[in-house]
Amino acid sequence: MLVTSEALPLAKTGGLGDAVSGLARALRDAHVDATIFMPAYESALHAASDLEKVADLPGLIGGDAEVWAGWVADTEIPVLLLRNDALYVRPGNPYLDADGREFPDNGIRFAALAQAAKRISVGETPIRVPHVVHAHDWHAALTPLYLHAAGVKRPKTVLTIHNLAFQGNFPLRLAEELGIPPAYRGSEGVEFWGNLNFMKAGLRYADKITTVSATYAREILTPAFGHGLEGVLGQRAHELHAIPNGIDTEVWDPACDPYLPEHFSAMDLRGKIRNKLEMQRAFGLPTDPEAPLLAMGSRLTSQKMADLAIEVFPMLLAAHPRLQIAVLGCGERALEEALQELAARHPRNLGVHIGYDERRGHLLHAGADMLLHGSRFEPFGLTPLYSMLYGTVPIASRVGGLADSIAGLSQAPDAEVGSATGILFDGDTPADMMAAVERALETFAQPQRWAALQKNGMTRHFGWEASAAQYVELYRMLAPVAPVGAPMVARRPEAASAPAETAVRKRA
């Protein structure tokens, strides 16, 4: 059972939703019955199909709740939704209200998800008990604690760190309301500088811990990237595994992407021109197939160096009058407003769309020439992988998963492209970012070298198969004997009946 706050298309604010749905699909293809368990947001209720109530959960944190079972629309991925409309059906996104402020009861909302996962996992509902419970990020990280406190030896638990910077810190006094036993409230448990820390709870009590790239796995053991939890991680380092994310190639493929006006491939890039023109129109820019088009698609936060981009963009436009820039994303209100002000001053060169929609997201990767993806830390970095697959060359920070997945072009003048797929830069100053974009523009002006970068990126394989196999092996370590049984959500009658190495079991 994959316990999460997001899964595409049920709910998405960033890479977590893509990663969980991609993993679920890959596990399905590996004949593992993996079920997503997440809150029943309004968006999730609309995007799931064939929903039916399968369990009542009276007395749950935050109020009585229900579990509804169904399917991610147009897939064979089963989903269980925790339904408590007072907690989860609200304007805004899964974490923030319509004004961009955190919901004050987020601690209760996500503790309820973890407590519900525990109650399913110990057989308190009619739902079949999972063999392994796989919690994703802080939102689900109380699940291992609740199971540990219940004294159960099965099911085993895995916690995946998608971004250690977000930890779920709340007042320690909330522990009583959340049903965290007193023995777990000290510094050896959930306490973190006087607060209750959800992520720390998961790191302490999960049977195995994973994170999403090899470089990030090393980085989070250091003070520079550990965000205060490097000591806890150091104590569990022998249980920490690096398993990279992948791309869901059923969703991301320029040769058959339904969001694109024209398809293309590494063998025939001609269709990319039409996507560029359509992207320029979508961002209010003049249609010009020859103008270099730089995209930035990410959360607009200081982590993603949006503050640097705001300083760099005017300098770039002054130096390169024909350059066009398109920004797609949302995040910190001050950064959103600063980018909108810049766009108002440069209406013919800078287009900004605050928010996210799937069509613009796919079009951005298909139409741009290059993608700017600065990051002060980056656990994995799905966005540059999408851009490479779509022939858009990434300009990225040399940190975390970006350092693992992007082969940087040598800085030597006229260096051979070789196997390079993008441009990497060190540092976090405007000068560092400016120099990297200048290198990209110089290479863009050399069509043969640029085409080689594009082809290298488009022919790299970033599918989930190898990573899913590593997860299956990890699950086997935790549950070496996993008898075949019915899935947590009953299969559709038309579903294939291939033998499955199930991730669930019937409790004796």
Salt bridges, closest charged atoms under 4 A:
ASP18 OD2 - LYS12 NZ 2.88
ASP29 OD1 - ARG28 NH2 2.66
ASP33 OD1 - ARG491 NH2 2.58
ASP50 OD2 - ARG492 NH2 3.31
ASP56 OD1 - LYS53 NZ 3.13
GLU66 OE2 - LYS53 NZ 3.83
GLU76 OE2 - ARG492 NH1 3.53
ASP85 OD1 - ARG83 NE 3.17
ASP97 OD2 - ARG101 NE 3.24
ASP99 OD2 - ARG101 NH2 3.07
ASP105 OD2 - ARG90 NH2 2.55
GLU124 OE2 - LYS118 NZ 3.79
GLU124 OE1 - ARG119 NE 3.23
GLU176 OE1 - ARG185 NH2 2.85
GLU188 OE1 - ARG204 NH2 3.63
GLU239 OE1 - LYS208 NZ 2.68
GLU239 OE2 - HIS238 NE2 3.70
ASP248 OD2 - ARG25 NE 2.56
GLU250 OE1 - ARG25 NH1 2.80
GLU250 OE2 - ARG28 NH2 3.23
ASP257 OD2 - HIS362 ND1 2.52
ASP268 OD2 - ARG270 NH2 2.76
GLU278 OE1 - ARG281 NH2 3.23
GLU278 OE2 - ARG359 NH2 3.10
ASP288 OD2 - ARG322 NE 3.06
ASP307 OD1 - ARG376 NH1 3.05
GLU336 OE1 - ARG333 NE 3.46
ASP357 OD2 - HIS353 NE2 3.82
ASP357 OD2 - ARG360 NH1 3.11
GLU358 OE2 - HIS362 NE2 3.20
ASP369 OD2 - LYS276 NZ 2.71
GLU378 OE1 - LYS304 NZ 2.68
GLU378 OE1 - HIS373 NE2 3.06
ASP426 OD1 - ARG398 NE 3.06
ASP428 OD2 - ARG376 NE 3.55
GLU438 OE1 - HIS320 NE2 2.83
GLU465 OE1 - HIS461 NE2 3.18
GLU473 OE1 - ARG476 NH1 3.41
GLU501 OE2 - ARG476 NE 2.93
